[in-house]
């Protein structure tokens, strides 16, 4: 059984809530683009590359050696 604290942390996925959130974000982006800042909106909403194309820095140098 889940404890009450765990139940409060679990948020069920709601398609209707997600669609409302996306619509609100589109309205805010459209309003900002209408104010002449479309380039900022476009850069902010630019999709990330596929995970296979992401490059992460080598962390080996950070790990102390014996």
Order of alpha helices (4+ residues) and beta strands (2+ residues): alpha-alpha-alpha
